Amino acid sequence: MDLELYTADDRFCMKLDQDDALLGSYPVDDGCRIHDLRISSLATGSVCATMSRWGNMTAV
């Protein structure tokens, strides 16, 4: 997957590039967001399907 982690104030933190790692192994804090780089290359209908699959992800 092509995922990036951004802080609560939208600063780039790191790439989430280890496919076998759990989300808890990364330094995810409240308010962080995960950006899927593939979304920018998908058609509009596919973007909706991808976003509904991931849902609203927040750090716990």
Z-matrix of the N, CA and C atoms (Angstrom, degrees):
N
C 1 1.451
C 2 1.518 1 108.95
N 3 1.298 2 115.32 1 154.35
C 4 1.457 3 121.63 2 178.53
C 5 1.526 4 108.61 3 -110.24
N 6 1.331 5 116.27 4 83.59
C 7 1.456 6 121.44 5 -177.02
C 8 1.520 7 110.58 6 -116.38
N 9 1.335 8 115.66 7 145.44
C 10 1.458 9 122.22 8 175.26
C 11 1.523 10 108.49 9 -128.19
N 12 1.324 11 115.52 10 147.48
C 13 1.459 12 121.89 11 178.96
C 14 1.518 13 109.13 12 -107.02
N 15 1.329 14 116.55 13 130.44
C 16 1.463 15 123.02 14 178.30
C 17 1.522 16 108.66 15 -120.40
N 18 1.341 17 116.37 16 146.03
C 19 1.460 18 121.72 17 179.81
C 20 1.526 19 109.98 18 -73.79
N 21 1.320 20 116.47 19 175.14
C 22 1.467 21 121.70 20 -178.71
C 23 1.527 22 111.97 21 -62.26
N 24 1.341 23 117.54 22 -27.34
C 25 1.469 24 119.99 23 178.39
C 26 1.534 25 111.88 24 -99.98
N 27 1.341 26 116.20 25 27.32
C 28 1.471 27 124.74 26 173.06
C 29 1.530 28 115.09 27 63.36
N 30 1.312 29 117.80 28 31.80
C 31 1.466 30 120.70 29 172.62
C 32 1.528 31 108.31 30 -96.85
N 33 1.337 32 116.29 31 138.62
C 34 1.450 33 120.86 32 178.69
C 35 1.524 34 109.17 33 -62.84
N 36 1.328 35 116.41 34 133.41
C 37 1.457 36 121.49 35 179.99
C 38 1.527 37 110.36 36 -107.37
N 39 1.336 38 117.56 37 -56.02
C 40 1.462 39 120.98 38 -179.58
C 41 1.516 40 110.96 39 -171.60
N 42 1.330 41 114.57 40 166.51
C 43 1.457 42 120.89 41 172.61
C 44 1.522 43 107.96 42 -86.35
N 45 1.314 44 116.22 43 139.57
C 46 1.461 45 121.85 44 174.52
C 47 1.527 46 106.16 45 -98.09
N 48 1.324 47 115.18 46 80.72
C 49 1.455 48 119.94 47 -168.19
C 50 1.523 49 115.30 48 -108.37
N 51 1.308 50 118.37 49 5.02
C 52 1.462 51 120.44 50 176.98
C 53 1.527 52 108.26 51 -98.73
N 54 1.323 53 115.70 52 102.99
C 55 1.468 54 121.21 53 -174.20
C 56 1.530 55 112.96 54 -61.56
N 57 1.323 56 118.37 55 -26.81
C 58 1.461 57 120.54 56 -177.99
C 59 1.531 58 113.19 57 -92.43
N 60 1.345 59 117.98 58 -2.97
C 61 1.469 60 121.83 59 -178.81
C 62 1.528 61 110.66 60 -83.82
N 63 1.324 62 116.43 61 145.46
C 64 1.455 63 122.02 62 175.10
C 65 1.527 64 109.73 63 -81.98
N 66 1.322 65 116.58 64 154.03
C 67 1.455 66 120.58 65 -179.76
C 68 1.528 67 110.88 66 -58.42
N 69 1.321 68 117.82 67 -33.48
C 70 1.464 69 121.80 68 179.89
C 71 1.514 70 114.34 69 -67.11
N 72 1.319 71 118.30 70 -12.35
C 73 1.459 72 120.87 71 178.26
C 74 1.530 73 112.02 72 -84.33
N 75 1.321 74 117.03 73 -6.04
C 76 1.461 75 122.28 74 176.62
C 77 1.525 76 108.92 75 -102.74
N 78 1.352 77 117.71 76 155.78
C 79 1.471 78 120.82 77 -179.02
C 80 1.525 79 112.71 78 -79.26
N 81 1.328 80 117.15 79 68.52
C 82 1.461 81 122.25 80 -178.63
C 83 1.524 82 109.32 81 -90.59
N 84 1.330 83 116.67 82 124.20
C 85 1.465 84 122.67 83 178.74
C 86 1.518 85 109.39 84 -111.38
N 87 1.326 86 116.09 85 169.70
C 88 1.467 87 120.72 86 175.66
C 89 1.526 88 109.80 87 -57.50
N 90 1.291 89 115.79 88 137.56
C 91 1.459 90 121.72 89 177.60
C 92 1.516 91 114.22 90 88.25
N 93 1.327 92 118.38 91 -10.23
C 94 1.465 93 120.85 92 177.59
C 95 1.524 94 109.44 93 -66.24
N 96 1.308 95 115.61 94 155.54
C 97 1.458 96 119.31 95 176.03
C 98 1.520 97 109.29 96 -128.24
N 99 1.314 98 115.46 97 150.88
C 100 1.453 99 122.74 98 177.36
C 101 1.521 100 107.07 99 -109.80
N 102 1.317 101 114.98 100 125.97
C 103 1.461 102 120.99 101 -178.50
C 104 1.522 103 108.92 102 -107.95
N 105 1.329 104 116.76 103 126.93
C 106 1.458 105 122.71 104 177.35
C 107 1.526 106 107.52 105 -94.70
N 108 1.335 107 116.88 106 113.75
C 109 1.459 108 121.31 107 -176.78
C 110 1.520 109 112.81 108 -66.85
N 111 1.317 110 118.44 109 -22.40
C 112 1.462 111 121.18 110 -179.48
C 113 1.515 112 111.92 111 -69.74
N 114 1.314 113 118.51 112 -24.10
C 115 1.464 114 121.64 113 -176.15
C 116 1.519 115 111.59 114 -59.50
N 117 1.336 116 117.27 115 -38.35
C 118 1.461 117 119.61 116 -177.91
C 119 1.525 118 112.33 117 -66.34
N 120 1.331 119 117.39 118 -19.06
C 121 1.459 120 119.63 119 -179.10
C 122 1.533 121 113.01 120 -101.96
N 123 1.309 122 118.43 121 1.49
C 124 1.465 123 121.66 122 -178.51
C 125 1.521 124 111.51 123 -93.18
N 126 1.307 125 116.07 124 158.14
C 127 1.460 126 120.85 125 173.90
C 128 1.525 127 109.30 126 -72.31
N 129 1.307 128 117.98 127 160.79
C 130 1.457 129 122.37 128 -175.50
C 131 1.528 130 112.74 129 -56.12
N 132 1.308 131 119.33 130 -44.89
C 133 1.462 132 121.89 131 179.55
C 134 1.517 133 111.86 132 -62.31
N 135 1.321 134 117.15 133 -38.65
C 136 1.457 135 121.02 134 179.54
C 137 1.513 136 111.45 135 -69.44
N 138 1.330 137 116.54 136 -33.24
C 139 1.466 138 119.97 137 178.33
C 140 1.521 139 109.93 138 -62.09
N 141 1.307 140 117.35 139 -43.90
C 142 1.469 141 121.02 140 179.24
C 143 1.526 142 110.78 141 -61.42
N 144 1.322 143 116.63 142 -41.30
C 145 1.462 144 120.25 143 179.67
C 146 1.523 145 110.71 144 -66.33
N 147 1.333 146 117.54 145 -40.59
C 148 1.468 147 121.05 146 179.65
C 149 1.518 148 110.34 147 -65.93
N 150 1.331 149 117.61 148 -44.88
C 151 1.457 150 121.08 149 -178.41
C 152 1.522 151 111.10 150 -65.14
N 153 1.318 152 118.28 151 -38.20
C 154 1.460 153 119.66 152 179.92
C 155 1.525 154 110.76 153 -69.40
N 156 1.349 155 116.50 154 -29.31
C 157 1.462 156 120.13 155 177.78
C 158 1.533 157 110.33 156 -68.15
N 159 1.329 158 117.77 157 -41.85
C 160 1.466 159 121.17 158 -178.77
C 161 1.527 160 111.50 159 -79.59
N 162 1.305 161 116.83 160 -31.23
C 163 1.459 162 120.29 161 -179.71
C 164 1.511 163 111.68 162 68.66
N 165 1.296 164 116.32 163 -155.97
C 166 1.467 165 122.07 164 -179.60
C 167 1.528 166 108.20 165 -97.27
N 168 1.323 167 117.33 166 101.95
C 169 1.467 168 121.55 167 -177.04
C 170 1.529 169 109.48 168 -92.89
N 171 1.314 170 117.08 169 123.89
C 172 1.454 171 121.33 170 174.42
C 173 1.517 172 108.73 171 -132.39
N 174 1.315 173 115.51 172 152.85
C 175 1.465 174 120.40 173 179.41
C 176 1.520 175 109.68 174 -72.07
N 177 1.297 176 115.96 175 142.66
C 178 1.474 177 121.34 176 -179.61
C 179 1.507 178 109.30 177 -110.58
